[in-house]
Each structure stands twice: as C-alpha cells, then as structure tokens.
C-alpha cells in the first residue's frame, strides 16, 4: 500500500502550489464549504491513481486545494463509505495520501442521527469520542511500521485543543454547539428503535455511517483530529420516526451555513 500512496502523491504534487497543513472531509449535504474557498485547483477523484470514487448522491467527488480565511487547506468533497462495498483500507486511503502530502490536522464532518434527548434536528455536535460499532477496523492486518505503530493508543481520538478552539469560536459567533459521543455503524440501513436504545445506553449521543475509520487512521498517522456532526434526524427512545436519505440531505443543507461559519473562523487559530 505504501508504494500506491507514493504514486498518488507523485501525481498530485505537481498540480498544486499551496502548502496545506489542514484537510477537511465534507459529509452529506455539506459541500457548500467549497463555495467559500479561494480555489487553486480541483482534481476529480477519478483522475487520482488508486483513489476510490464516491457513489453517494450529494457527494461531489474531488480533491480541492485552495485558501480559506487566509489559510492553505485541502478539501475532500465527497467521502467513501464502508457500506458502498469498499474495504476499510480503501475508505481510509485518502487519509494516508493526505499525511504523505504534509497534512497535520484532519477536520471531519458528517450527518448523524441524534439519540440524546436534548438534541434537536439542525444542532451541531462536536465529537469528543467515538464507539466503533462497524464490525471492522482499518488497522486490521499486517502493520507497516512506516505508517504507524502496531497497537494504537486511542486515549484522545479527537483533539481536546481543537475542541476548545471550536467552543470558544462558537461562543463568539453565538452558535449553540452540542458535544457528545459518536457511534459509527456500517449502514446502509438506518437504525432500528432497539439499536438506537442500545447505542444510547452504551453512551452514544449520535450515530452515523462514517468518520470512525478516518479518525482511527489519522491518529495512526499522528494527525490531530477534529470532528463535528450535524444532527439531521432523531432516534430518541420512544420517539423514533421514519427517516430517508433525502430528509437527511435537506436537514444537513439547512445547517450547513452555520457549520461553514464555525470552521471558517476556526481555521486561523489552528
């Protein structure tokens, strides 16, 4: 895999001239962040050697280099999901490439179902920890010591330093931010009422089908990770209602401007 990563990086390097230390992966309906970028170059995933291609409606499918609020960043517009049939190694391949390009901070966003009774649709939740219920792990299999240690410490999966910046920035912007534990599941089914109840009893506040694999690999590569969820539907015990992907996209799009505002104003402080 290491050789493939190097090939991807060799293809990308001549095409951009910025020096991004921060990468942002956009989730469902949150592609509007790209509109706030001073874009240098946009490269479709399909052109990058060994990159998977996203198949999900609402995902753009390109690597975008540019500046936001004066800061060099690279944005992955469109992410890869385990439920699409990719292996965990394929899902997290872009993270490996980002690290080899010099990225030190990874910002992840997603759409999630809220299980905490205090959450409302449209809330933004800062992820403080996660529970991996995907039944798989991207670090399974032989370990390449060039890419990280065999047994990864996960005592701080999400950067407390960046979480502090997020809450301070949110306060300045008068944004109401939640904080909680994200449960990662394989999907593609939305959760049953019993699953919502079980995950909440386990300590989960929100549940979704992404983020956990990327966070694990980013930590394996010694990157700082910050992640946030837009609560797009509710799975509160006793109040579970039907949900569709279209409804998730609509709710994420409505919350998008607030998330963009938060991330935009955080960037210079990172």
Secondary structure by P-SEA (a helix, b strand, c coil): caaaaaaaaaaccccccccccbbbbbccccccccccccccccccccccccbbbbccccccbbbbbbbccccccccccbbbbccccccccccaaaaaaaaaacccbbbbbbbbbbccccccccbbbbbccccccccccccccccccccccccccccccccaaaaaaaaaaaaaaccccccbbbbbccccccccaaaaaaaaaaccccccccaaaaaaaaaaabbbbbbbbcccccccccccccccaaaaaaaaaaaaaaaaaaaaaacccc
